[in-house]
Amino acid sequence: MQLSEHFTLAELTKTNTGLDNEPNNEAVMNLKRLVTTVLEPLRLHIGKPIIVNSGYRSQAVNAKVGGSRTSSHLNGLAADIRIEGMTAAELAVAIAHTGLPYDKAINEHGWVHIQVAPLGMKPRSELYTAVFTEGKPTIYLKGIV
């Protein structure tokens, strides 16, 4: 299913875990909102393809990859993205300067976690840098470090 000109449902639900990762209707609608309000305009703004590392995650997939129990990925509200030729910090700064209605952008391990707010909530446009200890994020610092 095509969610926008450059993004498909398959791309935003892919997993290498071998586990079922079929989103419900609400998650599909959230993914569509994510790509149409943030990812597609971001791609057009930057002028380069966006590579999705992770989008929607079922409970089982999220547990297998060590995701937070309250992860926005569980509801189709988030994606971990990267763009070839840009560092995660550069991408996060670019996102912050677009004026797009994102809720959070987190500079992580070579990618940016981008999420939209739940339907009916105002996006906060917050920018963070994750600090990792033994492969797990332990601190989220506001801004880019």
C-alpha positions in Angstrom: 0.0 0.0 0.0 1.3 3.4 -1.0 1.1 5.9 1.9 2.5 8.8 0.0 4.5 9.4 -3.2 7.7 8.0 -1.8 6.7 5.8 1.1 4.9 2.5 1.3 3.3 0.6 4.2 5.7 -2.3 3.6 8.7 0.1 4.1 7.3 1.3 7.4 6.5 -2.1 8.8 9.5 -4.1 7.7 11.4 -6.2 10.3 14.2 -8.6 10.3 12.9 -10.4 13.4 10.8 -13.0 11.6 7.9 -11.9 13.9 4.4 -10.7 12.7 4.4 -7.0 12.3 0.9 -6.3 10.9 -0.4 -2.9 12.1 -4.1 -2.3 13.0 -6.1 0.4 11.2 -5.3 3.1 13.8 -1.5 2.5 13.4 -1.9 2.6 9.5 -3.7 5.9 9.8 -0.9 7.2 12.1 1.8 6.0 9.7 0.0 7.8 6.8 -0.1 11.0 8.9 3.6 10.6 9.8 4.6 10.3 6.1 2.3 12.9 4.7 2.9 15.6 7.3 6.6 15.0 8.1 8.5 12.5 6.1 7.3 13.4 2.6 7.7 17.1 3.1 11.1 16.5 4.7 12.3 14.5 1.7 11.1 17.2 -0.6 12.8 19.9 1.6 16.2 18.1 1.7 16.0 16.7 -1.9 17.3 13.3 -1.0 15.6 9.9 -0.3 14.9 9.1 3.3 15.9 5.6 4.5 13.5 4.1 7.1 15.4 1.8 9.6 12.2 1.2 11.6 8.7 2.4 11.6 5.7 0.6 13.1 6.5 -2.2 15.6 4.2 -4.8 17.0 4.5 -5.6 20.7 6.5 -8.7 19.9 8.9 -6.9 17.5 9.3 -4.0 19.9 10.2 -6.4 22.7 12.7 -8.3 20.5 14.5 -5.2 19.4 14.7 -3.8 23.0 12.3 -0.9 22.4 10.6 1.0 25.2 7.3 -0.3 26.5 5.8 3.1 25.7 7.5 3.5 22.3 5.6 5.6 19.8 6.6 3.0 17.2 3.9 0.7 18.8 1.2 3.1 17.5 2.7 4.0 14.2 3.6 7.5 15.4 7.4 7.2 14.8 10.1 6.2 12.5 13.9 5.9 12.7 15.3 7.5 9.6 18.6 8.4 8.0 19.7 10.1 4.8 22.9 9.1 3.0 25.5 11.8 3.2 24.1 13.4 6.3 25.0 12.7 9.9 22.2 12.1 12.4 23.0 15.5 14.0 22.8 17.3 10.6 19.5 15.6 9.9 18.1 16.5 13.3 19.1 20.1 12.8 17.6 20.1 9.3 14.3 18.8 10.8 14.3 21.4 13.5 14.6 24.2 10.8 11.8 23.0 8.5 8.9 24.1 10.6 7.2 20.7 10.1 4.7 19.5 12.7 6.9 16.9 14.4 6.5 16.1 18.0 10.0 14.8 18.8 13.3 14.3 16.9 16.0 12.4 18.6 19.6 12.2 17.3 20.4 8.6 18.0 23.0 6.0 16.9 23.5 7.2 13.3 19.8 7.8 12.7 17.0 10.2 13.9 13.9 9.0 15.7 11.1 11.2 14.4 7.6 11.1 15.7 4.3 12.9 15.4 2.0 13.7 18.3 -1.1 11.6 18.9 -4.1 12.8 17.0 -5.7 15.8 18.7 -2.5 16.8 20.5 -0.3 19.8 19.6 3.2 18.8 18.3 5.9 20.0 20.6 8.8 20.3 18.1 11.3 19.0 20.7 14.8 18.1 19.7 17.0 15.7 21.7 20.3 13.9 21.6 20.4 10.4 23.1 23.4 9.4 25.1 24.0 5.6 25.1 25.6 3.4 27.7 26.3 -0.2 26.7 24.1 0.1 23.6 21.1 1.5 25.4 19.9 5.1 25.6 20.4 6.3 29.2 20.0 10.1 28.9 18.2 12.4 26.5 19.7 15.8 26.3 17.6 18.6 25.0 19.2 20.0 21.8 22.0 18.7 19.6 25.3 17.8 21.2 
